[in-house]
Amino acid sequence: MSDIDNLDIPTHVLDMIVETFDTMASMEIEVSDLKPPDTVGGSRMVAAVNLAGSVIGLINIQVSADLARLMMANLLDLETEKIEDDAEIKDLLAEISKIIGGKLKSTLNDAGHPCDISPPSLTYGTDFSIKFLDMDRFERYVFTYREELILVEVSLKTQPVAEDGNDFCLSDVPGKLDPVDIEKINALDTKARVSEAVINVFDTTFSAQLEPMDTIPSEYLEDLRNVGSVSFAGDATGMVSIQVGDQFSRELAAALLGMEVGELEGGEETQDMLGEIGNIVGENLKSAFTDAGLACTLSTPSFTTGTDFKIESLDMEKYERFAFRSDDNIIIVEMGVKLSERVQAAGQQGKYFQHAIGDEAPEYDITQQEAAAPQAVNEVRETVAVDTPAQEPPQSEPPTQPAASPVQETKPPSPENEAPKGPEDFDLDLLLDIPLEIKVELGRTKIQIQELLNLSPGSAVKLTRLEGEPVDILANDTLIARGEVVVQNEKYGIRVTEITSRMDRIRSFSV
């Protein structure tokens, strides 16, 4: 029996789920003792995060599409008919899964099981089921809100932690990270790496020759399909999934076992086969990051099957979806990659990365667009976008001409190419001198009044935020960025490591 069986998950997680739905969606959900159904039924959405480390596993939150829309309407205080942007609904579900997954991660860490969580993924459609492969422990909880059901599933398994000092859970400890090879990261073509791994595994394992495809026939997405997925977490986070038609996946499983298709019993052989393919391809990509000095570990595989569903990996810096053909069979590969916040922060400090463009920003400089941590130049870098266009403040003296960038040269727009201002256009320069109050929030907690009255000099208050996690930066009480505390010349400052997403800013209004 694994010691994970002794962990009291309900005590730590169920209250957090109720509180999260109340805070984020203004919904007072209740824990139900009813036997949970296999699915919510109808059009539904499943948000999930993977755990990786000394404990691997997955936690997902499953709701109907109607309830997801109602949650977004409650957050924005609108009628459900006015919620038209599905991207915002996906962001909300992803945020909820991150909060609940983060709570489970903290519980496991406190219990002596160091682990991290992957970026969230979202599966949605009308006909699909998700299974967790090779788990020590599986829990399913059902909640109710009016006539709607909310399912939360938790699967966990312990695994040995590497003893070579390269495990990702040590990467937030100064001095225990291997030197990161920025040149290797810049040169890493993740799509080519994954493509090569997929082609090799089908060739060596099944003697199947794969050819790249430019487009995916729409009718293929209506057939019964099976997907094996694996996530990785640590300094580099992300996911890889392999999608194969049901009949072809059964043929592959039979060939692997030296059997006829008709001899297969149930679907376990197919599940194990696709899970193993996901492991092989994911391990190949993980090795590429490890070779560059980034510590990460794989989660356990998951298996999705159905005729009407789509899987999206959210909050990624690099996302690819491509396909191969083997005779009349189609294989779809999806992958997403993101460098962790602590690696991005280390890059800003110049500890492990060199800046791809220009010199390091000043210690206390908080700008609209350039404050995000530098990413790898090639496959794992993307420009951080904000909702409003960046404007330069008025200058009393002409700025000096910057040195030419080795990556790109920016030329000022010519007057004839500039769009003329309409009579009602606002000049944003008028707003740039308005002062804003910037606050930095180290963390929060909730205590009873009795505990508050018992506070005295020397008392310690435990915050929800973990040591080493980025602090929140607020402008006029609205979350705009996250960063890390630095000290220079005996004064505190904040180095910006992340510009918040639209959903983070929306969420800050409801806190």
C-alpha positions in Angstrom: 0.0 0.0 0.0 1.3 3.4 -0.9 1.5 6.1 1.8 -0.6 8.3 -0.5 -3.5 6.2 0.6 -3.3 7.7 4.1 -3.6 11.3 2.8 -6.9 12.9 3.8 -7.8 14.5 0.5 -11.4 15.4 1.3 -10.4 17.5 4.4 -7.9 19.6 2.4 -9.6 19.8 -1.0 -13.4 19.8 -0.7 -13.7 23.0 1.3 -11.3 24.6 -1.2 -13.5 23.6 -4.1 -16.6 25.1 -2.4 -14.8 28.3 -1.5 -13.3 28.7 -5.0 -16.7 28.4 -6.7 -18.1 30.9 -4.2 -15.3 33.4 -4.8 -14.9 33.0 -8.5 -18.4 32.4 -9.7 -20.6 33.5 -6.8 -22.0 29.9 -6.6 -22.8 28.2 -3.3 -22.3 24.6 -4.3 -22.9 21.7 -2.0 -21.1 18.4 -1.5 -23.5 15.6 -2.4 -23.4 12.0 -1.1 -25.1 10.8 -4.3 -23.2 8.2 -6.4 -21.5 10.3 -9.1 -22.4 9.5 -12.7 -19.7 8.6 -15.2 -20.3 11.9 -17.0 -22.2 15.2 -16.5 -24.0 14.4 -19.8 -24.7 16.6 -22.8 -22.3 19.3 -23.9 -19.7 19.6 -21.2 -16.3 20.9 -20.3 -13.4 19.4 -18.3 -10.6 21.5 -16.9 -7.6 19.6 -15.6 -4.1 20.0 -14.3 -1.5 17.3 -13.9 0.8 16.7 -10.9 4.4 15.7 -11.4 7.2 15.0 -8.9 7.4 12.4 -6.1 3.6 12.2 -6.7 2.2 12.1 -10.2 -1.5 12.3 -11.1 -4.3 14.5 -12.3 -7.2 16.6 -10.9 -10.1 17.7 -13.2 -13.2 19.7 -12.8 -16.2 18.7 -15.0 -19.2 20.9 -15.6 -21.9 21.2 -18.2 -21.5 23.9 -20.9 -24.5 25.7 -19.6 -23.1 25.8 -16.1 -19.8 27.1 -17.4 -21.6 29.9 -19.1 -23.5 30.7 -16.0 -20.3 30.8 -14.0 -18.9 33.4 -16.4 -22.1 35.4 -16.3 -21.9 35.5 -12.4 -18.3 36.6 -12.5 -19.0 39.5 -14.8 -22.5 40.2 -13.3 -24.2 39.7 -16.7 -27.0 37.7 -18.2 -25.9 34.4 -19.6 -27.2 35.5 -23.1 -24.6 38.2 -23.2 -21.7 35.9 -22.7 -20.5 35.3 -26.2 -16.7 34.8 -25.8 -15.9 31.2 -25.2 -12.3 32.1 -24.6 -13.2 33.8 -21.4 -15.2 30.8 -20.2 -12.2 28.5 -20.9 -9.9 31.0 -19.0 -12.2 30.9 -16.0 -12.3 27.1 -15.9 -8.6 27.0 -16.3 -8.1 29.4 -13.4 -10.4 27.4 -11.1 -8.5 24.2 -12.0 -5.2 25.9 -11.2 -6.4 27.1 -7.8 -7.7 23.7 -6.8 -4.7 22.0 -8.2 -2.4 24.4 -6.4 -4.2 23.6 -3.1 -3.7 19.8 -3.7 -0.1 20.5 -4.6 0.5 22.4 -1.3 -1.2 19.6 0.7 1.1 17.1 -0.9 4.2 19.2 -0.4 3.3 19.7 3.3 2.9 15.9 3.6 6.5 15.4 2.3 5.6 14.7 -1.4 7.3 17.4 -3.4 5.5 18.0 -6.7 4.4 20.7 -9.1 1.4 21.2 -11.4 1.3 21.5 -15.2 -0.5 24.3 -17.0 -4.3 23.5 -17.4 -5.9 21.7 -20.3 -9.5 21.8 -21.4 -11.5 19.0 -23.0 -15.0 19.8 -24.3 -17.6 18.3 -26.5 -20.7 16.1 -26.3 -19.3 12.5 -26.4 -16.1 11.6 -24.6 -14.8 10.0 -21.5 -11.4 10.4 -19.7 -9.6 7.7 -17.8 -6.5 7.8 -15.6 -4.0 5.0 -16.2 -2.0 3.1 -13.6 -3.1 5.0 -10.4 -2.5 4.2 -6.7 -5.5 6.2 -5.7 -8.6 7.5 -7.4 -11.3 9.7 -5.9 -14.4 11.2 -7.4 -16.6 13.8 -5.8 -19.9 15.3 -6.8 -21.3 18.7 -6.0 -24.6 20.2 -6.8 -25.8 23.7 -7.8 -29.5 24.0 -8.3 -30.2 21.2 -10.9 -26.6 21.1 -12.2 -23.8 18.6 -11.2 -20.1 19.4 -10.8 -17.7 16.4 -10.8 -14.2 16.6 -9.4 -11.8 13.7 -10.0 -8.4 13.2 -8.3 -6.0 10.4 -9.2 -2.6 10.0 -7.5 0.4 7.7 -7.6 3.8 7.9 -5.8 7.0 7.5 -7.6 10.7 7.6 -6.6 12.4 11.0 -6.7 15.6 11.2 -8.7 18.7 11.3 -6.4 21.0 12.9 -8.9 20.2 16.5 -7.8 18.4 17.1 -11.1 14.8 16.7 -9.9 12.7 19.7 -10.7 11.5 20.1 -7.1 15.0 21.2 -6.2 15.1 23.9 -8.9 13.8 26.6 -6.6 16.7 26.1 -4.2 19.6 28.5 -5.1 22.7 26.6 -6.2 21.0 23.3 -7.0 20.1 24.1 -10.6 22.4 22.9 -13.2 23.6 25.7 -15.5 21.0 26.4 -18.2 22.4 26.3 -21.7 20.6 29.2 -23.3 22.1 28.3 -26.7 20.5 24.8 -26.6 17.1 26.3 -25.6 17.3 28.8 -28.4 18.1 26.2 -30.9 15.5 23.7 -29.7 12.8 23.1 -32.3 10.2 21.4 -30.2 7.9 20.6 -33.1 10.7 18.9 -35.0 11.8 17.0 -31.9 8.3 15.7 -31.2 7.7 14.9 -34.9 10.9 12.9 -35.1 10.0 11.0 -31.9 6.5 10.1 -33.2 7.8 8.9 -36.6 10.5 6.8 -34.8 8.2 5.1 -32.4 5.7 4.2 -35.0 8.5 2.9 -37.3 10.4 0.9 -34.7 7.4 -0.4 -32.7 4.7 -1.0 -35.3 6.7 -0.9 -38.6 4.3 1.9 -39.7 5.7 4.6 -42.0 4.3 8.1 -41.3 4.0 11.0 -43.7 3.3 14.5 -42.7 -0.1 16.0 -43.6 -0.9 19.6 -44.5 -4.6 19.4 -43.4 -6.8 17.2 -41.4 -10.1 16.0 -43.0 -13.1 17.3 -41.1 -14.9 14.0 -41.3 -12.1 12.3 -39.3 -13.0 14.4 -36.3 -16.4 12.9 -36.3 -15.2 9.3 -36.0 -14.5 7.4 -32.8 -11.0 8.5 -31.7 -8.6 7.6 -28.8 -6.1 10.0 -27.3 -3.1 9.3 -25.1 -1.8 12.3 -23.2 1.1 13.0 -20.9 2.1 16.3 -19.2 5.4 17.4 -17.7 6.0 20.0 -15.0 9.0 21.7 -13.4 11.3 24.2 -15.0 9.6 23.4 -18.4 5.9 22.6 -18.3 3.6 21.4 -21.0 1.8 18.5 -22.6 1.9 16.0 -25.5 -1.0 14.1 -26.9 -1.3 11.4 -29.6 -4.7 11.0 -31.3 -5.5 7.9 -33.3 -8.7 6.5 -34.8 -10.3 3.7 -32.8 -9.9 0.9 -35.4 -6.3 1.9 -36.1 -5.4 2.0 -32.4 -6.9 -1.5 -32.0 -4.8 -2.7 -34.9 -1.7 -1.2 -33.3 -2.4 -2.7 -29.9 -3.0 -6.1 -31.5 0.3 -5.9 -33.5 2.2 -4.9 -30.3 0.8 -7.9 -28.5 1.2 -10.3 -31.4 -2.6 -10.9 -31.5 -5.5 -10.6 -33.9 -7.8 -7.5 -33.4 -10.7 -9.8 -32.5 -8.7 -11.3 -29.7 -8.4 -8.0 -27.8 -10.5 -7.9 -24.6 -12.1 -4.6 -23.8 -10.1 -1.4 -24.3 -7.3 -1.7 -21.8 -4.8 -2.9 -24.4 -5.5 0.2 -26.5 -5.3 2.5 -23.5 -1.9 1.0 -22.4 -0.5 1.2 -25.9 -1.4 4.9 -26.4 -0.3 5.8 -22.9 3.1 4.2 -23.6 3.4 6.1 -26.9 2.7 9.3 -25.0 5.3 8.4 -22.4 8.0 7.7 -25.1 7.3 11.0 -27.0 7.0 13.0 -23.8 10.2 11.5 -22.4 12.0 12.5 -25.6 11.0 16.1 -25.3 11.7 16.1 -21.6 15.3 14.8 -22.4 15.8 17.8 -24.7 15.0 20.2 -21.9 17.0 18.3 -19.3 20.0 18.4 -21.7 19.7 22.2 -21.6 19.7 22.3 -17.8 16.0 22.5 -17.2 14.7 20.0 -14.6 11.2 18.5 -15.2 9.4 15.3 -14.8 6.5 13.5 -16.6 3.0 12.9 -15.3 1.2 9.6 -15.6 -0.7 9.2 -19.0 -4.4 9.8 -19.4 -6.7 8.3 -22.0 -9.6 10.1 -23.7 -12.0 8.4 -26.1 -15.1 9.6 -27.9 -16.6 10.9 -31.2 -17.2 14.6 -30.4 -14.5 16.3 -28.3 -11.5 18.6 -28.5 -8.5 18.9 -26.2 -6.8 22.3 -25.7 -3.7 23.0 -23.7 -4.1 26.4 -22.2 -1.6 29.0 -20.9 1.2 27.9 -23.2 3.9 29.9 -24.8 4.2 27.5 -27.8 1.3 25.4 -29.0 1.4 23.1 -32.1 -1.1 20.8 -33.7 0.0 18.7 -36.7 -0.8 15.4 -38.3 0.6 12.3 -40.1 -0.8 9.7 -42.4 -0.1 6.0 -42.5 -1.9 4.5 -45.5 -5.5 5.5 -44.8 -5.0 6.2 -41.1 -4.4 9.6 -39.5 -2.4 10.4 -36.4 -2.9 13.8 -34.8 -0.2 15.2 -32.5 -0.8 18.2 -30.1 1.9 19.7 -27.9 2.3 22.8 -25.8 5.4 24.1 -24.0 6.0 26.8 -21.4 9.0 27.8 -19.2 8.2 28.0 -15.5 7.9 31.3 -13.7 11.0 30.6 -11.5 13.1 30.0 -14.6 11.8 33.2 -16.2 12.6 35.0 -13.0 16.1 33.5 -12.9 16.5 34.6 -16.5 15.7 38.2 -15.6 18.3 38.1 -12.8 20.8 36.9 -15.3 21.5 33.8 -13.2 20.7 31.2 -15.8 19.7 33.1 -19.0 21.1 35.8 -21.0 18.7 38.3 -22.5 17.8 37.5 -26.1 17.4 41.1 -27.0 19.1 44.1 -25.4 20.4 44.5 -21.8 18.7 43.6 -18.6 16.0 46.0 -17.5 16.5 48.2 -14.4 15.7 46.5 -11.1 12.6 48.5 -10.4 11.4 49.3 -13.9 7.7 48.4 -14.3 6.6 48.9 -17.9 3.5 48.0 -19.9 5.0 45.6 -22.4 8.6 44.8 -21.7 8.3 43.7 -18.1 7.6 40.1 -18.9 10.5 37.7 -18.3 12.5 36.9 -21.4 11.7 33.6 -23.1 13.8 31.3 -25.3 14.2 32.9 -28.7 13.1 30.1 -30.9 10.4 27.6 -30.1 9.6 28.7 -26.5 9.3 32.4 -26.7 6.4 34.7 -27.4 5.8 38.4 -27.0 3.7 39.4 -24.1 0.6 41.3 -25.2 -1.5 43.8 -23.2 -5.0 45.0 -23.9 -4.0 48.6 -24.6 -1.4 49.8 -27.1 1.9 51.0 -25.5 2.5 54.7 -25.6 5.7 56.5 -24.9 5.6 59.3 -22.4 6.3 62.9 -23.6 10.0 63.6 -23.5 11.7 67.0 -23.1 14.8 65.9 -25.0 15.0 63.8 -28.2 15.8 60.2 -27.2 19.1 58.8 -28.2 19.1 56.3 -31.0 19.3 52.7 -29.6 21.7 50.2 -30.9 20.4 47.9 -33.6 19.0 44.6 -32.2 20.6 41.4 -33.4 17.2 39.9 -33.9 15.2 42.6 -35.6 15.4 46.2 -36.5 12.4 48.4 -35.6 11.8 51.3 -38.0 9.5 54.2 -37.0 6.3 54.5 -39.1 6.4 57.0 -41.8 3.9 59.9 -41.6 2.1 58.8 -44.7 1.5 55.3 -43.1 0.1 56.7 -39.9 -3.7 56.6 -39.5 -5.2 60.0 -39.1 -6.9 60.8 -35.8 -10.6 61.2 -36.0 -12.2 64.2 -34.3 -13.4 62.0 -31.4 -10.1 60.1 -30.9 -8.6 60.4 -27.5 -5.0 61.3 -27.0 -3.7 58.8 -24.5 -0.8 61.1 -23.8 -3.2 63.1 -21.7 -3.5 60.1 -19.3 0.2 59.3 -18.9 0.8 61.8 -16.1 -2.1 60.5 -13.9 -0.5 58.9 -10.8 -1.4 55.3 -9.9 -1.0 53.7 -6.6 1.1 50.5 -6.9 0.8 47.9 -4.2 2.7 44.6 -3.7 0.7 41.8 -2.0 2.8 39.2 -0.3 -0.1 36.9 0.5 -3.5 36.5 2.1 -5.2 34.3 4.7 -8.5 33.9 6.6 -8.5 33.6 10.4 -11.3 33.6 12.9 -12.0 36.7 15.1 -10.7 34.8 18.1 -7.4 34.2 16.4 -7.2 37.8 15.5 -7.8 38.9 19.1 -5.0 36.6 20.3 -2.4 38.1 18.0 0.5 39.8 19.8 4.0 40.9 19.0 6.0 37.9 17.8 2.9 36.0 16.5 3.3 34.4 13.1 0.5 34.5 10.6 0.6 31.7 7.9 -0.2 33.0 4.4 -1.7 31.0 1.6 1.2 31.8 -0.7 4.1 29.4 -0.7 7.7 30.5 -0.1 9.3 31.4 -3.5 6.0 32.0 -5.3 5.8 35.4 -7.1 4.1 38.2 -5.3 1.1 40.1 -6.7 1.5 43.7 -8.1 -1.6 45.8 -8.1 -2.4 49.1 -9.6 -5.3 50.8 -7.9 -6.2 47.4 -6.4 -6.3 45.7 -9.8 -3.8 42.8 -10.4 -1.5 43.8 -13.3 1.6 41.7 -12.8 3.6 39.3 -10.6 7.2 39.6 -9.5 9.8 38.7 -7.0 11.2 40.7 -4.1 14.7 42.1 -4.5 16.9 44.2 -2.3 19.3 46.8 -3.6 21.1 49.4 -1.6 19.2 48.3 1.5 15.8 49.1 -0.2 13.2 46.7 -1.3 12.0 46.5 -4.9 10.1 44.2 -7.2 11.4 42.6 -10.3 8.5 41.9 -12.7 8.4 38.3 -13.9 4.9 38.1 -15.5 2.3 40.5 -16.9 -1.1 39.1 -15.9 -3.6 37.8 -18.4 -7.0 39.3 -19.1 -8.6 36.6 -16.9 -6.3 37.4 -14.0 -7.4 41.1 -14.2 -11.0 40.1 -14.4 -10.6 37.8 -11.4 -9.0 40.7 -9.3 -12.3 42.6 -9.6 -14.2 39.9 -7.8 -11.7 39.5 -4.8 
